[in-house]
Each structure stands twice: as structure tokens, then as C-alpha cells.
């Protein structure tokens, strides 16, 4: 095979590495597709174009509709916890501007030390929403920032669906397979879990950015002139960096792919240019964000892509010297060994110096949890987060349904006529599946490769089935019509192995079974996804229940409690609650909180935990220096048992990891609902049961201020609050600990 054909990234690997870029014509690029038994010969028909357009339109409509269940039932409400911070941050950016946002020091959270939001937040979500707000204002279609934030996840669900089509088409060369993949992706629960309307979180826009970046990277490898696409790849990656901390996955995926191609002898000048442009521009853009800073150059998590970048430069210099000195193959082999040994030795010395001088930072606890059991990260705060738990096998059926069993077959289609982008698809599937097993939330990144390979195998099966009814009945007919559509269909249907006529006679029946199976399976897949979409569309801050007559009602105890704080407490009131609820208290009640879901300060959260699990007087001695009110979730009185008492094992473990006088275990209830001694003695238990459980001990240092209509939330006034210490420091009476892993 010619070096020219190899340079387009679609042919087989040459016997020698190719290092010069040559122009590849369109005809050469699609030469293999015309003989492709699985995916070729789909692009010429206007009718096919219309059907694909309709299919993509249906996929986009489904993607939007399935994400609107929450809006249709609960209205335009921000969901859960983290989205409330994102909404509050968006309001701040809209009012003060992007650059002031980067300087924002929030004095209403993490009392008494506050939090520098600009250096601890990925701003992509806020920038996106503010841009949409101003754009709609400009074109005369104004929308409130609340409504924009509610609908952004649903809109980006459509965008992710469209880029899934493009990426599938690029990998398989089949636009029809791309449409099938888009239809799967549009309603896949693994994607829905982070993109329902109201779920205004970073991942809701990040997945679209991931798929876009991967598509543009693969597009930049298509032929020798495609390196120009790498500029767009870099810009898409910069947006991804702004959107979510998972940008390290994108960087390492592309870096690993480029390095792997180089190692296995698929190096081209186009690969070198594409990756170099992507890495240089992308890294420069990434370090502009305060939360990222110099991490791309100093973090162990991002070291491999940097080594690949330098490796490609070394590789390019080596071949440049070969060309300039007109070396023959024997001379080049000797030179190559000396050159690589010298470059490797110099690189090892530099790397060793930087490593032992602590230039590179350690792996974060969240990254560690991807490679070791989550219960052994050494950080109980990380381990307490439910979405960081290892993925149960049952979740794959729940979030992928039939796709979980179809996708492995599709995975093997990537090995058919393997090329650079199919190698990327193989790596993408393997990495995404591995990481999805380690953390529940990372099922999200498996959604796209699962949809891609499932779309490929389903379309391959449908295509073969349709061909059984469109190919000529007599195999010898129209042999001379080599350029006709029928001849092309016949050529594509040519089997890998000779097939006995008796078996071939069964092909139409098998085709009918396949078509019916896809149709019936698609129906049940739709029904399952619709059910999952409705289950995942509960905003949590509002709950759907039924009254005594069995009629559906909206239970708004959480909202009522936050509104009570907003309307009945002084504006400067400080509210103590477990860190889960900090974002909602800030966003809805507009009151100062002690901690929230950012979890950046382990010791501070441990101090909060100590103030909740300690006996009343000991807890009050801490609380009086931090807060004016304390809020607890008591949903067990409404039949929901995921309240603060259920969280006490984690609260105690976190507190005890810093304060050795706090037992780390023992905060449990037995099967009859009786608390252990440690739980019974804790102030959190007393705040939960006071006045509601017969025989509950009276409180001395806390006074009930509010209990929600369904007893799901209780708020207490802290008595004899201490004078406020200057902001930014802790009161001297508080004994602060230090977390040591």
C-alpha cells in the first residue's frame, strides 16, 4: 500500500514508519468504503439523505422531550444540590461580569473563612448560560436566567446527540450507523442521568464538549491535509477544560492515542502536526483558568500527554535528520538506536530531577479512587459521596438496558478494516468501561462509546438484512454492470467465506428475525428509557407524593424550610447544616452557611461533623461560635430514610479522621430502629426526635424554631450565641485539628 494512502489514517500500517505528509485525494480516502461489507455505499442517494435527516430530527426531538419530564411535572426548578451553587454563581457572573467572577471571594459560604470561588470553580457552565442570556436579549427573545439554567442541560443533550452522530460517522464511515447511534444516545439513561432539565451541573454540558473534542481530533487524522481541524480540536478542549474537571480524561485519551499510534508504527507527519497544535494551544488555553493554573505542566495526572508531545518532537527530528542526511535503511537503523538512546537518557535525567525536586504534584484522592477500591482512598470525605461509590453490575442494566449486551458485539466491529480512528474507538471503549466500573458517576462517559458501537452493529445487521431483499436473485445477473447500484450492493454483500446454497436460502428468514428483533427491542428500549427519565427527573428539592385520596401532590417541605429561613431570620444569619445542604441554603434562603458540597476543606467539614455527632453541650460549645441556627433533615417521619441520621456513620467517620476524641464508628440503628448509645447521645439525634418521639430527652442549648408541614426539616435556634470573631479566622475557643492521610 502506498505511503500516500497510509497518510490519510484509513489504510493499513506500512512496513516502515511514514514521516512525510502527502496529499490524499477524496477518491483515495473513500476507496475502501466502496468495498466495505459492513458500512460502505450509503452516501449517494437523495432519499437516503432525507431519511437520515428525519432520523436525526427524531433523535434531537427525543433528546429534548425526554429531558423535560421534570419541567412538565415540577415546573422550571433548579434540581438537587450542586446545581444551586451553579445557578447562584451564574447570577453573580451575570451581574458582575466574567473577570470579576474570577476574583469573587464568597463570604456567605464556609463561615468564618469564606471561599474564593474564582479559583475553585470551573466557569464554563456559567459562561455558557450568560452568553445565551445576552444572545437572546440581542435577538429580541429575552428569557430569565433561571429558565436558561433549567433548559441548558436539555439543549446540550441535543448537542451531544448530534456529535455522537458525527463521531460515529467518522469512526465507521457510515452516516446511517451514525443516525442509529444518535437515536440510542438521545434517550440513553446513562446520558440522561446528568442532563435532565433543571440538572444544572457541569457534566450537563461537559459530555457534549467531550464528544465534540473527540470528533474533531479524529477528523484531524482523516488525511494528510486534515491537520487544520486540530485548531478546532484545541478550542473545543479549552471549552471542555472550562466545563468540568474531567478534562484530564479527554487530554489523556488523546495523548494516549497519539502515543500509541507512534509506538505501533502508525506515525505520520499529519499526526505530529495535529497533536502538536492541539497540545500547545489547548494547554495554553487551559492554564488561563485559575482553577487549573499550571496543573497541565505540573500534575502527575497530566504528565503522560506532555511526554507524548515531547516524544513526537523527538520522532520528528529523528526523521528530519534521516531525510537531510540521505540515510539508507541500514544507516538509519543504527542512527535511530543511538538517537533514541541519547534522547531517552537526557529525558530521563530531566524527568528524574523534576520528580525528586517535587516539581510534579501528587495524584488527587479522586484519581486514586479510580485505581484502588474507593473505601481505601484514605479520605473519608471522598468515600462518603454516593456518586463516588464503585458501580454495581446491576447499574449497567439499569442505565444501558439492551445496549449493555449489544455493545460488546459492536466493539468487535472496530477491528474490521482497522485504522487510526477505529483504534481511537477501541481505546475510548476500553478506558470508558474501566473507569465506569470505578465510580457510578462515570457511567456518563461510557454512554457515548456504548451508543457508537451499538449503532454500528445494529446498522450492520439491518444493512445485511435489507440486502437480502434488494440483492439480485441470480448471483450471475448483471455482472457487467460493475458501476451500477445493484452491482455495488452485490459486491458489498459478498461473504467472507463460501456459504452453502441451503444455508443461503434461510437468509431472508434470518433477515426478518433481525429486523423484527431490532423493532421490538427498540420499543422496549424506548419504554425503559422513558421510565428511567421520569425517575431521574425528580428535582429532590421538591418531592412527588400522594395524598390520602391517592391523588398526586407536590411535597415542598425543603423549599418551605428555606423560605422560612429567608423570611424569618436576620439577613446576616449563619445556618449550620451538614455540608450536603449548603448550596440550597445559599441559593434559596440566601443565608450564610458553614460548609457546602465543594468539599475543599476537610478539616472545616470535620469540625462541622464534630458539632453534630458530639453530645449536646460539647456540640453547643462549637456551634455557638459558628452559627445562629441549625437545620437538620428528618425525612424519616415522612417515610424517607435517607436523612441526617442515616448519614451519621459518614459524619462521624469524617469528624473522627481529624478529631481523635470523636469515635469514627458506632453511629447506627438496629433493625428495630433503636439507636446505638453513641447515636442516642449525639445532638443530631436529639434535634431529630425532640418533641416527635415519646420519651425524647429535652434540649437545653437549642430551641425549636420551625418544623416543616410533613416533619421533613427541622430548624433550631442556637441559644447564647458567642460574639462574632473577625471574619477570616476561627474563634480562639475552637480547637482545630489536622487531617493526616
C-alpha positions in Angstrom: 0.0 0.0 0.0 1.3 3.4 -0.9 2.7 5.9 1.7 0.2 8.4 0.3 -2.7 6.2 1.2 -1.3 5.5 4.6 -1.1 9.2 5.4 -4.8 9.5 5.5 -5.1 7.3 8.6 -7.6 4.9 7.0 -5.3 2.3 5.4 -3.2 -0.5 6.9 0.1 0.2 8.6 3.1 0.3 6.3 6.2 -1.7 6.8 8.2 1.4 7.6 7.0 4.5 9.6 5.8 7.2 7.3 7.1 10.7 8.3 6.3 12.8 5.3 2.8 14.2 4.6 1.4 13.9 1.2 -1.9 15.0 -0.3 -4.6 12.4 -0.3 -7.4 12.7 -2.8 -11.1 12.3 -1.9 -11.3 9.2 -4.1 -8.4 7.5 -2.3 -9.9 8.4 1.1 -13.2 6.6 0.3 -11.7 3.7 -1.8 -12.1 1.2 1.0 -15.6 2.3 1.8 -16.9 1.2 -1.6 -15.9 -2.4 -0.8 -16.9 -2.2 2.9 -19.0 -5.3 3.7 -20.4 -3.6 6.9 -20.6 0.1 6.3 -19.9 1.1 2.7 -22.0 2.6 -0.1 -24.5 4.8 1.8 -23.8 8.3 0.8 -25.1 8.9 -2.7 -28.9 8.8 -2.6 -31.0 11.9 -2.0 -33.7 9.6 -0.5 -31.1 8.3 2.0 -30.1 11.9 2.8 -33.7 12.7 3.6 -34.2 9.7 5.7 -31.0 10.4 7.7 -32.2 14.0 8.2 -35.5 12.8 9.5 -33.8 10.3 11.8 -31.5 12.9 13.2 -34.5 15.2 13.7 -36.3 12.5 15.6 -33.2 11.9 17.7 -33.0 15.6 18.6 -36.7 15.8 19.4 -36.4 12.7 21.7 -33.3 14.1 23.4 -35.2 17.3 24.3 -38.5 15.7 25.2 -37.1 13.0 27.5 -35.3 15.7 29.5 -38.4 17.8 30.0 -40.3 15.5 32.4 -39.2 17.5 35.4 -40.3 20.8 33.9 -43.7 19.3 32.9 -44.3 18.0 36.4 -42.5 20.3 38.8 -42.0 23.5 36.7 -38.9 25.4 35.9 -36.9 24.5 39.1 -33.2 24.0 39.7 -32.5 20.5 41.0 -30.6 18.8 43.8 -27.6 20.5 45.5 -24.6 21.4 43.2 -26.9 23.0 40.6 -28.0 25.5 43.1 -24.4 26.7 43.6 -24.0 26.8 39.8 -27.2 28.9 39.5 -26.1 31.3 42.2 -22.6 31.6 40.5 -24.3 32.3 37.2 -26.4 35.1 38.8 -23.2 36.6 40.2 -21.4 36.4 36.8 -24.4 37.9 35.0 -24.4 40.8 37.4 -20.7 41.4 37.8 -19.1 40.0 34.7 -16.7 37.2 33.9 -13.5 38.8 35.1 -15.0 39.9 38.4 -16.3 36.4 38.8 -12.7 35.1 38.8 -12.0 37.5 41.7 -15.1 36.6 43.6 -14.5 35.8 47.3 -17.7 34.4 48.7 -18.3 35.5 52.3 -21.7 33.7 52.6 -20.2 30.2 52.5 -17.7 28.3 54.6 -18.1 30.7 57.5 -15.9 32.0 59.1 -13.2 31.6 56.5 -15.1 32.0 53.2 -14.3 30.6 49.8 -12.5 32.1 46.8 -15.0 31.0 44.1 -12.9 32.1 41.1 -10.1 29.7 41.9 -12.2 26.8 42.9 -14.8 26.7 40.2 -14.9 25.5 36.5 -16.6 28.5 34.9 -17.7 27.0 31.6 -21.3 26.4 32.7 -21.8 29.9 33.9 -20.1 31.5 30.8 -22.3 29.4 28.6 -25.6 30.5 30.3 -24.6 34.2 30.5 -23.7 34.1 26.8 -27.1 32.5 25.9 -28.8 35.2 28.1 -27.1 38.1 26.3 -27.6 36.4 22.9 -31.4 36.0 23.4 -31.6 39.6 24.7 -29.8 40.8 21.5 -32.1 38.9 19.1 -35.2 40.1 20.9 -36.2 36.8 22.6 -35.4 37.5 26.3 -35.5 34.7 28.8 -34.9 34.7 32.5 -31.6 33.4 33.7 -33.5 30.9 35.8 -35.2 29.4 32.7 -32.0 29.4 30.8 -30.2 27.5 33.5 -33.1 25.0 33.6 -33.1 24.3 29.9 -29.3 24.3 29.3 -28.9 20.6 30.1 -31.7 19.6 27.7 -30.3 21.7 24.9 -26.8 20.2 25.4 -28.4 16.8 25.4 -29.3 17.6 21.7 -25.8 18.8 21.0 -24.3 15.7 22.5 -26.6 13.6 20.3 -25.5 15.4 17.2 -21.8 15.0 17.9 -22.4 11.3 18.6 -23.7 11.1 15.1 -20.6 12.8 13.7 -18.2 10.8 15.8 -19.9 7.5 14.8 -19.8 8.5 11.2 -16.2 9.4 11.4 -15.2 6.1 13.0 -17.4 3.8 10.9 -17.6 5.9 7.7 -21.3 5.1 7.8 -23.8 8.0 8.2 -26.6 5.5 8.7 -24.7 3.9 11.7 -24.3 7.5 13.0 -28.1 8.0 12.9 -28.7 4.8 14.8 -26.1 5.8 17.4 -27.7 9.2 17.7 -31.1 7.6 18.3 -29.6 5.4 21.0 -27.7 8.2 22.6 -30.6 10.7 22.6 -32.5 8.7 25.3 -29.8 6.5 26.9 -30.3 6.7 30.7 -26.5 6.8 31.3 -26.6 10.1 29.5 -29.9 11.3 30.9 -28.7 10.9 34.4 -26.6 14.1 34.1 -28.7 16.1 31.5 -32.3 16.4 32.6 -33.8 19.9 32.5 -33.1 21.5 35.8 -30.0 19.4 36.5 -27.8 22.4 36.0 -24.4 20.8 36.7 -21.1 20.8 34.9 -21.5 17.4 33.4 -24.6 18.5 31.6 -22.5 20.5 29.1 -19.2 18.6 29.6 -20.3 15.4 27.8 -21.1 17.4 24.6 -17.7 19.0 24.9 -16.0 15.7 25.3 -17.7 14.2 22.2 -17.0 17.3 20.2 -13.3 17.3 21.1 -13.0 13.6 20.2 -14.8 14.1 16.9 -12.6 17.0 15.9 -9.5 15.0 16.9 -10.5 12.0 14.8 -11.4 14.4 11.9 -7.9 15.9 12.1 -6.5 12.5 11.4 -8.6 11.7 8.3 -6.0 12.6 5.7 -2.7 14.4 5.2 -4.5 17.8 4.9 -6.8 17.4 7.9 -4.4 18.7 10.5 -6.2 22.1 10.1 -9.0 20.6 12.2 -6.7 20.4 15.2 -7.1 24.1 15.8 -10.8 23.5 16.4 -9.9 20.4 18.5 -7.8 22.7 20.7 -10.6 25.2 21.1 -13.1 22.5 21.9 -10.7 21.1 24.5 -10.3 24.6 26.1 -14.1 24.8 26.4 -14.0 21.3 28.0 -11.4 22.5 30.5 -13.7 25.3 31.4 -16.7 23.0 31.8 -15.5 20.1 34.1 -12.6 18.6 35.9 -13.0 15.5 33.7 -10.9 17.4 31.1 -8.0 15.3 32.3 -9.8 12.2 30.8 -10.0 14.0 27.4 -6.4 15.1 27.5 -5.1 11.6 28.4 -7.3 9.9 25.9 -6.0 12.0 23.0 -2.4 11.8 24.4 -2.5 8.0 24.8 -4.0 7.6 21.3 -1.3 9.7 19.7 1.5 7.9 21.7 0.1 4.5 20.9 -0.1 5.3 17.1 3.6 6.4 17.3 4.7 3.2 19.2 2.9 0.8 16.8 4.4 2.3 13.7 1.5 4.4 12.5 3.3 7.7 12.9 2.7 10.3 10.2 3.6 13.9 9.7 -0.1 14.7 10.0 -0.3 13.0 13.4 2.7 15.1 14.6 1.2 18.4 13.4 -2.3 17.6 14.7 -1.2 16.6 18.2 1.3 19.4 18.5 -1.2 22.1 17.6 -3.8 20.5 19.9 -1.4 20.2 22.8 0.2 23.6 22.6 -2.9 25.7 22.0 -5.0 23.5 24.3 -2.5 23.7 27.2 -2.1 27.4 26.8 -5.8 27.9 27.0 -6.2 25.5 29.9 -3.7 27.4 32.1 -5.7 30.6 31.8 -8.4 29.3 34.1 -7.5 29.9 37.8 -8.8 26.5 38.9 -6.4 24.8 36.5 -3.3 27.1 36.6 -0.1 25.2 35.9 -1.5 21.8 36.6 -1.2 20.7 32.9 2.6 21.0 33.3 3.0 20.0 37.0 0.3 17.4 37.7 1.1 13.7 37.6 -2.4 13.1 36.1 -1.4 15.1 33.0 2.2 14.0 32.7 1.7 11.4 30.0 0.2 13.7 27.3 3.2 16.0 27.9 5.6 13.2 27.4 3.9 12.2 24.2 4.2 15.7 22.9 8.0 15.7 23.5 8.2 12.2 22.1 6.6 13.3 18.9 9.1 16.2 18.6 12.0 13.8 19.1 10.5 11.4 16.5 10.1 14.3 14.0 13.6 15.5 14.5 14.9 11.9 14.0 13.2 11.6 10.6 14.2 15.1 9.6 17.8 14.2 10.2 17.4 11.0 8.2 16.0 13.0 5.2 18.6 15.8 5.4 21.5 13.3 5.5 20.0 10.9 2.9 20.5 7.8 5.1 19.7 4.4 3.8 17.8 1.9 5.8 20.8 0.3 7.4 22.4 3.6 8.3 19.1 4.9 9.7 18.6 1.8 12.0 22.0 2.4 13.6 21.3 6.1 13.9 17.9 5.6 15.3 19.2 3.4 18.1 21.8 6.0 19.1 19.5 8.9 18.7 16.6 7.4 20.8 19.1 6.2 23.4 20.6 9.7 23.8 17.2 11.4 23.8 15.8 8.9 26.3 18.8 9.4 28.6 18.5 13.1 28.5 14.8 13.0 29.1 15.2 10.5 32.0 17.7 12.8 33.7 15.5 15.8 33.4 12.4 13.9 34.5 14.2 12.5 37.5 15.4 15.9 38.6 11.9 17.4 38.3 10.4 14.4 40.1 12.7 14.4 43.0 12.6 18.2 43.4 8.8 17.8 43.9 8.0 19.8 40.7 5.2 17.4 39.9 2.3 17.3 42.4 0.8 14.0 43.8 -2.3 12.3 42.4 -5.5 13.6 43.9 -7.7 11.4 46.0 -10.4 11.2 43.4 -7.9 10.0 40.8 -6.6 7.5 43.4 -10.1 6.2 43.8 -10.1 5.2 40.1 -7.3 2.7 40.6 -7.9 1.4 44.2 -11.1 0.4 46.0 -13.0 3.6 46.9 -13.1 2.7 50.6 -9.3 2.9 50.7 -8.6 6.3 49.3 -7.5 7.4 52.7 -10.1 10.3 52.7 -13.4 9.5 54.3 -14.8 12.7 52.8 -14.3 11.4 49.3 -15.6 8.0 50.3 -18.8 9.4 51.8 -20.0 10.8 48.4 -22.5 8.3 47.0 -21.7 9.1 43.4 -18.1 8.1 44.1 -19.0 4.6 45.0 -17.9 1.7 42.9 -20.5 0.7 40.2 -22.7 -2.3 40.9 -23.1 -4.6 37.9 -26.9 -4.1 38.2 -26.4 -0.4 37.3 -25.3 -1.4 33.8 -28.6 -3.0 33.1 -30.4 -0.1 34.7 -28.6 2.7 32.8 -27.9 0.9 29.5 -30.6 -1.8 29.2 -30.2 -3.8 26.0 -27.3 -1.6 24.9 -25.2 -3.3 27.6 -25.5 -6.6 25.8 -25.4 -5.3 22.2 -22.4 -3.0 22.6 -19.8 -5.8 23.1 -20.7 -7.2 19.6 -20.3 -3.7 18.2 -17.0 -3.3 19.9 -15.5 -6.1 17.7 -16.6 -4.2 14.5 -13.9 -1.7 15.4 -11.3 -4.4 14.5 -12.7 -4.7 11.0 -10.6 -2.8 8.5 -8.8 -1.2 11.4 -7.4 2.3 11.0 -6.3 5.2 13.2 -9.8 6.4 14.2 -11.0 2.9 14.9 -8.0 2.4 17.2 -9.2 5.6 18.9 -12.7 4.0 19.2 -11.2 0.8 20.8 -9.2 2.9 23.3 -12.3 5.0 24.0 -14.4 2.0 24.8 -11.8 0.2 26.9 -10.9 3.3 29.0 -14.5 4.4 29.5 -15.7 0.9 30.5 -12.8 0.6 33.0 -13.5 3.9 34.7 -17.2 3.4 34.7 -16.7 0.4 37.0 -14.8 2.5 39.5 -17.3 5.3 40.1 -21.1 5.5 39.5 -21.0 9.0 38.1 -18.5 7.8 35.4 -21.2 5.7 33.7 -21.7 9.0 31.9 -18.5 8.8 29.9 -19.4 5.2 28.9 -22.7 6.4 27.3 -21.1 7.7 24.1 -18.8 4.7 23.2 -21.7 2.3 24.1 -24.0 4.2 21.7 -21.4 4.4 19.0 -20.6 0.7 18.8 -24.2 -0.3 19.3 -25.2 1.9 16.5 -22.5 0.3 14.3 -23.5 -3.3 14.9 -27.2 -2.6 14.8 -26.9 -0.8 11.4 -24.6 -3.5 10.1 -27.2 -6.1 11.0 -30.0 -4.1 9.4 -28.0 -3.4 6.3 -27.3 -7.0 5.8 -31.0 -7.8 6.4 -32.1 -5.2 3.8 -29.7 -6.5 1.3 -31.3 -9.9 1.4 -34.3 -8.4 -0.2 -32.6 -5.9 -2.6 -29.7 -8.0 -4.0 -30.2 -9.8 -7.4 -31.9 -13.2 -7.1 -29.4 -14.8 -9.6 -25.8 -14.3 -8.4 -24.7 -14.3 -12.1 -27.0 -11.5 -13.1 -25.7 -8.1 -14.2 -22.0 -8.9 -13.8 -21.2 -6.3 -16.5 -22.9 -3.5 -14.5 -20.0 -3.0 -12.2 -20.7 0.6 -11.7 -24.5 0.3 -11.0 -26.0 0.5 -7.6 -27.1 -3.2 -7.8 -23.6 -4.3 -8.6 -22.2 -2.3 -5.7 -24.8 -3.9 -3.3 -23.8 -7.3 -4.6 -20.1 -6.5 -4.1 -20.8 -5.4 -0.6 -22.8 -8.4 0.2 -20.0 -10.8 -0.9 -19.5 -13.1 2.1 -16.2 -13.6 4.0 -16.5 -17.4 3.5 -18.3 -19.5 0.9 -21.9 -20.2 2.0 -23.8 -23.4 1.0 -26.9 -22.7 -1.1 -29.1 -24.4 1.5 -28.0 -22.0 4.2 -28.3 -19.0 1.9 -31.9 -19.9 1.4 -32.5 -19.2 5.1 -31.1 -15.7 4.8 -34.4 -13.9 4.1 -35.9 -15.6 7.2 -32.9 -14.6 9.3 -33.2 -11.1 8.0 -36.8 -10.9 9.0 -36.0 -12.1 12.5 -33.2 -9.5 12.8 -35.5 -6.6 11.6 -38.3 -7.7 14.0 -35.8 -8.1 16.9 -34.5 -4.6 16.3 -38.0 -3.2 16.1 -39.3 -5.0 19.2 -36.1 -4.3 21.1 -36.2 -0.7 20.2 -39.8 -0.4 21.5 -38.8 -1.9 24.9 -35.7 0.2 25.0 -37.8 3.3 24.4 -40.2 2.3 27.2 -37.3 1.6 29.7 -35.6 4.9 28.9 -38.9 6.8 29.3 -39.4 5.1 32.7 -35.8 6.0 33.8 -36.2 9.5 32.5 -39.2 10.1 34.8 -37.4 8.5 37.8 -34.4 10.7 37.2 -36.4 13.9 36.8 -37.3 14.4 40.4 -35.6 17.6 41.5 -35.1 16.4 45.1 -35.8 19.8 46.5 -39.4 19.0 45.5 -40.9 15.5 46.0 -43.9 13.9 44.3 -46.2 12.0 46.6 -49.8 11.1 47.1 -52.5 12.4 49.5 -54.9 10.4 51.5 -57.2 10.1 48.4 -54.3 8.7 46.3 -54.1 11.9 44.2 -50.6 13.0 43.2 -49.3 16.0 45.1 -46.0 18.0 45.2 -44.3 17.9 48.6 -42.3 21.1 49.1 -41.1 20.8 52.7 -37.5 21.6 51.8 -38.5 24.8 49.9 -40.8 25.8 52.8 -37.9 25.4 55.2 -35.6 27.5 53.1 -38.2 30.1 52.5 -38.8 30.3 56.3 -35.1 31.0 56.8 -35.2 33.7 54.1 -38.3 35.4 55.5 -38.0 34.9 59.3 -34.3 35.2 60.1 -31.9 38.2 60.0 -30.1 38.7 56.7 -26.7 38.0 58.3 -27.8 34.8 60.0 -25.4 31.8 59.8 -27.0 28.4 59.2 -25.4 25.2 60.4 -26.3 22.1 58.4 -24.5 19.1 57.1 -22.5 20.1 54.1 -24.9 18.5 51.6 -27.4 21.3 52.0 -25.1 24.3 51.9 -25.7 25.1 48.3 -29.5 25.0 48.7 -29.4 27.2 51.8 -27.2 29.8 49.9 -29.3 29.6 46.7 -32.9 29.5 48.1 -32.7 31.0 51.5 -29.9 33.5 50.7 -28.2 32.8 54.1 -24.7 32.2 55.2 -23.6 28.6 55.5 -20.9 26.7 57.4 -20.0 24.3 54.5 -21.3 23.1 51.2 -20.7 20.5 48.5 -17.3 21.8 47.3 -15.5 19.8 50.0 -12.3 21.7 49.5 -11.5 22.0 53.2 -11.5 18.6 55.0 -10.7 20.0 58.5 -13.6 22.5 58.3 -16.1 19.9 57.4 -14.7 17.6 60.2 -15.3 20.5 62.7 -18.9 20.7 61.4 -19.3 16.9 61.8 -18.0 17.1 65.4 -20.6 19.8 66.1 -23.3 17.3 65.0 -22.2 14.0 66.4 -21.0 15.2 69.8 -23.2 15.2 72.9 -25.3 18.4 73.2 -23.2 20.5 75.5 -20.0 19.7 73.7 -21.6 20.3 70.3 -23.1 23.6 71.5 -19.6 24.9 72.6 -18.6 24.6 68.9 -21.9 25.6 67.3 -22.2 28.9 69.3 -19.0 30.2 67.6 -20.1 29.2 64.1 -23.9 29.7 63.6 -27.1 31.2 64.8 -29.4 28.4 63.6 -29.0 24.7 62.9 -31.0 22.9 60.2 -31.5 19.1 60.1 -33.2 16.8 57.7 -35.7 14.5 59.4 -37.4 12.8 56.4 -37.8 9.5 58.2 -41.0 11.0 59.7 -42.4 11.2 56.2 -41.3 7.6 55.3 -38.0 8.6 53.6 -35.0 7.2 55.5 -32.1 9.0 53.7 -31.9 11.8 56.3 -29.2 13.0 58.6 -29.4 10.1 61.0 -28.8 7.8 58.0 -25.7 9.9 57.2 -24.3 9.7 60.7 -21.8 6.9 60.0 -20.2 9.1 57.4 -20.4 12.3 59.6 -18.8 10.5 62.5 -16.1 9.0 60.3 -15.2 12.3 58.8 -15.1 14.1 62.2 -13.1 11.3 63.7 -10.5 11.4 60.9 -9.4 14.9 62.2 -10.5 14.9 65.9 -9.3 11.9 67.7 -11.7 12.4 70.6 -14.6 11.6 68.2 -15.3 7.9 67.7 -15.3 7.1 64.0 -17.8 4.2 64.2 -20.8 3.3 66.2 -23.5 5.7 65.0 -26.1 3.2 63.9 -29.6 1.9 64.5 -30.6 -1.7 64.8 -33.2 -3.5 62.7 -35.9 -2.2 65.1 -34.9 1.4 64.7 -33.3 1.7 68.1 -30.2 3.9 68.2 -26.8 2.9 69.5 -25.5 4.7 72.6 -23.3 7.0 70.5 -26.2 8.0 68.3 -28.6 8.5 71.2 -26.1 10.8 73.0 -25.4 12.9 69.9 -27.0 16.3 69.5 -28.1 15.4 65.9 -30.3 12.6 67.3 -31.8 14.9 69.9 -32.5 17.5 67.3 -34.2 14.9 65.1 -36.5 13.3 67.7 -37.2 16.2 70.1 -41.0 16.6 70.6 -41.8 13.9 68.0 -40.7 10.7 69.7 -42.1 9.7 73.1 -39.5 9.9 75.8 -37.1 12.1 73.8 -34.7 14.0 76.1 -35.4 17.7 76.2 -32.9 20.1 74.7 -31.0 22.6 76.8 -28.9 24.7 74.4 -31.2 24.7 71.3 -34.7 25.9 70.8 -37.1 24.7 68.1 -37.9 27.5 65.6 -39.5 25.7 62.7 -40.7 22.2 61.7 -41.9 21.7 58.1 -45.5 20.6 57.4 -44.5 16.9 56.9 -41.8 17.0 59.5 -39.1 16.5 56.9 -37.0 19.5 58.0 -36.4 21.0 61.4 -34.7 24.3 62.3 -33.5 25.2 65.8 -32.2 28.5 67.3 -28.8 28.1 69.0 -29.1 29.7 72.4 -26.5 32.1 73.9 -24.5 32.5 70.7 -21.0 33.8 71.2 -19.9 37.2 69.9 -18.7 37.1 66.3 -15.0 36.8 65.7 -13.4 38.8 62.9 -14.2 37.2 59.5 -11.4 35.1 58.1 -10.3 33.5 61.4 -11.7 31.0 63.8 -12.7 31.9 67.4 -9.8 31.0 69.8 -12.2 28.8 71.7 -12.4 26.4 68.8 -9.8 23.6 68.8 -8.9 22.9 65.2 -7.5 19.6 64.1 -5.4 18.5 61.2 -6.2 15.7 58.7 -3.5 13.3 58.0 -4.0 10.5 55.5 
